[in-house]
Every structure is written in C-alpha cells, then in structure tokens.
Amino acid sequence: MAKKAAKKSKAKSKKPAKRAAKKMRVVARKNGANGNGLPKPSARPYGQAGKALEGVKILDFTHVQSGPTCTQLLAWFGADVIKIERPGVGDITRGQLVDVKGADSLYFTMLNHNKRSITVDSKHKKGKEIIERLIKHCDVLVENFAPGALDRMGFTWEHIHKLNPRMIVASVKGFGPGPYEDCKVYENVAQCTGGSASTTGFRDGPPLVTGAQIGDSGTGLHLALGIVAALYQRNRTGRGQKVLAAMQDGVLNLCRVKLRDQQRLKHGPLTEFSQYGEGVPFGDATPRAGNDSGGGQPGWILKCKGWETDPNAYIYFITQAPVWSPICDLIGEPTWKTDPEYATPKARLPKLKQIFARIEDWTTTKTKFEVMEACNAVDIPVGPILSMKEIAEDQSLRKTGTVVEVDHPKRGKYLTVGNPIKMSDSISDVKRSPLLGEHTDEILTDVLGYSKKELADIKLSGAITPEEKKQAAA
Ligand code: COA
C-alpha cells in the first residue's frame, strides 16, 4: 500500500517537471529553436549581435573601488548601469587624489566607464520613492556600503524583494558573517586578513601588501561572476537572490596555493622555497616566499643590464626543469647538463642561490628585453619587470584595447585600462565616466516616467540637489 502511494506521489511530482519540459519544447519550436531550447544561431556577423548583458539593468549603489570595478565590468558587457550618487558630493573618489583641478579624479574616471549617473538623496522621502522606482525597474542592485548602511536607508533585503522579487541584491563587504562582519574594510585590511600579507615579502622582513588591488578589484571581479551566475539561475527560477562577495574571502581565494602550502608543511619542508636550500628551518605557518615562484618550478628576480640606475631593469627567470639544457647552454655552463650535482631538479634545490647568481652573471650582460628574446627562442619562461611607463607606452596593449585613451570634457585625454576580458561576440567599447548627476533628468523622465511637472517638483524637493541648494529651495 505504502509502495503504491510512494509510486503515485513520485509520478505526481514528475508531472510539473514534465509539463515544464513540454512547455519549453513548445516555446522552443515557436521560436525556431534547436533541441536544447536555445534559439537558432544568430546570422549576424560576430560582434554585431548586441552585447552579452544587453537588456540587463543595474542599479549601481557602489562607491570607491571594489563595487565600481564590478559594475564597470557589467557595463562593458553591455548592461545599463545607473549609478546613484549623493547629491553635490557623489562617489567620494571623484575628489580623491585629484590631479586636474575642477575635474573628476583618475581614481573615479578609471573605475566608472560606460555608466550613467543620477544624484539622489537616499535619506530624503522623495529620494526613497525614486530609488524604489529604480528597484522595480532594474534587475540587479549592487552595493558596497559599510555593513548595515543599506538597511539604515530602509532598503532591507525584505523590502527590496517585496518591491521586486526578481531583483538580485549583490554586495561587497569586508568580511562574511562572523566576528568581524560589522567592520569597515579597505584594500590593505583585506590583503592582511585574507592571507596575502603574511605570505608576501622576504623571510627576514615584515609582511608586505602587494600593488595589485586584490582586495578591492579582485573582490569586484568575484562579485561580477556571482551576479552573472545569479542572472542565469533567475532565468530558471524567476526570482532574485542575495550575492555576497566578502573581501577576506576573495583574497583568500586568490591565496589558495598558500593554504595548500600550509597543509603540506605537516608532511615536511617546502622544498621549492629557497629557504629549504639555505637550510633555514620552517615554522608552523606558510612563510613569506620572497621572489620564489608559487609553483614547483624554482624562479627568482634577476638583475639585467642597467640595473644600477634603472629600478626596473630586472627579469623574472624560471629554471623550468624541461628546459634546463638550453639554460645551461645560454649561460655558458654546458657541463651542468650532465654533472650529477646539477643535472636533476632535486640536486639543484640546495644550490638554487648559487645557480641564480650564475644566471644573473649572464642576465646582467643584457637588457631585460634581450634576455627575454634569447630565452623565448628556446622556450625558457621569463618575465621582464615592466614599469607602468613601459606598459602605458606599449603599442600591443593599445591595439588589443587593454590600454585605452579616453577623452573627458573636463580633464582632456587620459589613459585607462579597458575590459581585460575579450569576447568575440560582445566587444567592449570604453566610454568616459559620467559627470556627477549627468543623467539625472533623463533617468527620471525616460527611464522612470516622471512627467516634466513632476521633475520640476522633484528638483524643488531637494531629493536630487545638494544640501545648500536644498536649503535655498526650502
Ligand atoms: N544619499 C544619502 N546618503 C548616502 C548616499 C546617498 N545617495 N549614499 C551613501 N550615503 C550614506 C550612507 O547611507 C552612509 O550613511 P550611514 O552611515 O548614516 O548609514 C554614509 O553615506 C556612508 O557610507 P559608508 O559606506 O559607511 O561610507 P564610509 O566612507 O564611511 O566607508 C567603506 C567606506 C569603504 C570603508 C565602507 O563603505 C565599507 O566598509 N564598505 C564595504 C567594504 C568595501 O567595499 N570596501 C572597499 C572599498 S574600495
């Protein structure tokens, strides 16, 4: 009897899934789709079939670096990104590290391309109404306020979800749930708490932070991926969800190999670290590795011709085992190819310092680019230390759109980094960042449907104007 009931309920539970599949097949047939429910491949030439995220509307409540990095990427993929900024002030970075008086800083312009800007006071009654309309209009709200700030504005997850159950609410926070969840966090705090600083620097020096903004931009990247995945899931479920990228988690994710090493320590010394070859004992935590390579192939930064005056006349040199023979030939030590003291990676480990010193004798006779040319010819992996000046002037990076020159009405031409992710059918163009509130009127009327009269009333209400103008209007 029970068996029969179970069979019946199984058959019953299968029904909705079967119905959904049938419905999908019918829709697919109607749309001229192929077997797996996708439309027919577009006949348009690649790059002319719209952008990847075309039609996706983003309510961008981000500031500083982590959040803006994320929404800038989404904008490059074709989403309509509407950035809400505080009237009169805007994103704090507009006025930080200013180099051209009266113009938005490069800090701001380089993180907010391809967006529209609307000024709204989120604590003003009318301002809240405008934001509520935007919530109903958009697909994703992205924010990186201090913990609790969005709730204090009245925009709790529950409230947002009630207004728009399809909305994805994506946040960057310093920490995930736990003892530090209420803390404000900036880049270097995340680098320190995510395991990067304790594993960066030289063994005999203090922990170091890195120049790459792995806490801010790195977490923005993580968040963007979460948003795209949530949009994809929404196609199936019809509902939004919360997406959280904590900066500590993002940094730790990028330091994955260091947690790997932490566990390897239990089973003996980390033989690829130069400290092993130097006979320095390991402690109980992953040590700072200096310029040792993160993988199993020993590497180090070596001086090149001109190092005495040029701080970047260096090259990263990897003594990859399969190319040991060409390395020996290049540096003029052909006997090391067969000498048992040098011929195997294991034999070389205790002598890495001496080996790199010998290679450096050779690299100092050449510029870093000459070393690169000679090494690449025989497949030896090396990386010249490129200065920002060299990168800015690199014509191949200009050609690929990785370094782009943009014109700005207040600051003139400036260089920026374009979309580092290249797609053959969704080609990014870099448009200058918006001026503060540049699109306020068009968003209120064209997007949210306020009439001319309502727009005039909103202007008088002080909801979109700075404090002093608000007082004058009162
Ligand atoms: N209208 C009115 N008020 C606004 C507003 C608007 N359009 N936009 C922001 N505000 C208010 C917020 O409501 C908040 O007010 P409250 O404290 O009364 O609630 C206030 O501005 C400040 O926001 P906050 O996020 O606390 O900024 P901060 O400058 O004090 O802190 C950070 C900056 C980056 C430390 C903090 O936002 C943070 O920890 N963010 C999460 C982690 C992160 O992204 N860090 C990396 C930044 S690159």
Boltz pocket constraint, residues with backbone or C-beta under 6 A from the ligand:
constraints:
  - pocket:
      binder: B
      contacts: [[A, 63], [A, 64], [A, 65], [A, 66], [A, 67], [A, 84], [A, 85], [A, 86], [A, 87], [A, 120], [A, 121], [A, 122], [A, 123], [A, 144], [A, 145], [A, 146], [A, 147], [A, 148], [A, 149], [A, 150], [A, 152], [A, 153], [A, 172], [A, 173], [A, 174], [A, 183], [A, 184], [A, 185], [A, 186], [A, 187], [A, 216]]
      max_distance: 6.0
